Amino acid sequence: MPRFLLAVVLLFVVSVAAYAWLLASGGSPSWLRNPIAGFVEPGATVWWFTFGGPLQAGPRTFGGILGASIANTAVWVAVVALARLMARFLGGRIARR
């Protein structure tokens, strides 16, 4: 299995686990909950614009968590791809000077 595909699968699994943990953790401290919520926030935003509705806090059903996890994975893969592209472009410009 190529490393890229393995990374995408792991990112998806971590997204599903993070959404499930956020639903189950009621009284967790903010220093633990906030970074995890920040990690899954892009997927929750896409979910909210597509499947969710006004005044819904986040995905709570299995389908919602699955959709938000797919969206979260896609957003983070796009962020990493863009960062790699920028590093390659800027690295080539800096090396030519």
C-alpha positions in Angstrom: 0.0 0.0 0.0 1.5 3.4 -0.9 2.4 5.7 1.9 0.0 8.3 0.7 -3.0 5.9 0.8 -2.0 4.7 4.2 -1.8 8.2 5.5 -5.3 9.0 4.1 -6.7 5.9 5.8 -5.1 6.7 9.1 -6.3 10.3 8.9 -9.8 9.0 8.3 -9.7 6.6 11.2 -8.3 9.3 13.5 -11.1 11.6 12.4 -13.8 9.0 13.2 -12.2 8.3 16.6 -12.0 12.0 17.4 -15.7 12.6 16.6 -16.7 9.6 18.6 -14.6 10.7 21.5 -16.0 14.2 21.4 -19.5 12.8 21.7 -18.6 10.5 24.5 -16.5 12.9 26.6 -18.8 15.0 28.5 -16.7 16.4 31.3 -13.2 16.3 29.8 -10.9 19.2 30.5 -10.6 22.0 27.9 -6.8 21.5 27.5 -7.6 18.0 26.0 -10.9 18.7 24.3 -10.0 22.0 22.5 -7.1 20.6 20.3 -9.2 17.6 19.3 -12.2 19.8 18.5 -9.9 22.1 16.5 -8.6 19.1 14.5 -12.1 18.0 13.5 -13.6 21.5 13.0 -13.0 21.7 9.2 -14.9 18.5 8.7 -17.7 19.7 11.0 -17.9 23.0 9.1 -18.3 21.2 5.8 -20.9 18.8 7.4 -22.8 21.8 8.8 -23.0 23.5 5.3 -24.0 20.3 3.5 -26.0 18.0 5.8 -26.4 19.9 9.1 -28.7 22.7 9.7 -28.9 25.9 11.7 -28.4 25.6 15.5 -26.9 22.1 15.3 -23.7 21.7 17.2 -22.1 18.9 15.2 -22.6 15.5 13.7 -24.2 13.1 16.2 -25.5 10.2 14.0 -23.3 7.5 12.4 -24.0 9.0 9.0 -23.2 12.4 10.1 -19.9 11.4 11.7 -19.0 9.4 8.6 -19.7 12.4 6.4 -17.8 14.8 8.6 -14.9 12.4 8.8 -14.7 12.1 5.1 -14.8 15.9 4.7 -12.2 16.4 7.5 -9.9 13.9 5.8 -10.3 15.7 2.4 -9.7 19.1 3.9 -6.5 18.0 5.8 -5.2 16.2 2.7 -5.7 19.4 0.7 -3.9 21.4 3.3 -0.9 19.1 3.3 -0.9 19.0 -0.5 -1.0 22.7 -0.7 1.8 23.0 1.9 4.0 20.6 0.0 3.3 22.4 -3.3 4.3 25.8 -1.7 7.4 24.3 -0.1 8.5 22.8 -3.5 7.8 26.1 -5.3 9.4 28.3 -2.7 12.3 25.9 -2.1 13.1 26.0 -5.8 13.0 29.8 -5.9 15.2 30.1 -2.9 17.7 27.5 -4.2 18.1 29.3 -7.5 19.2 32.6 -5.9 
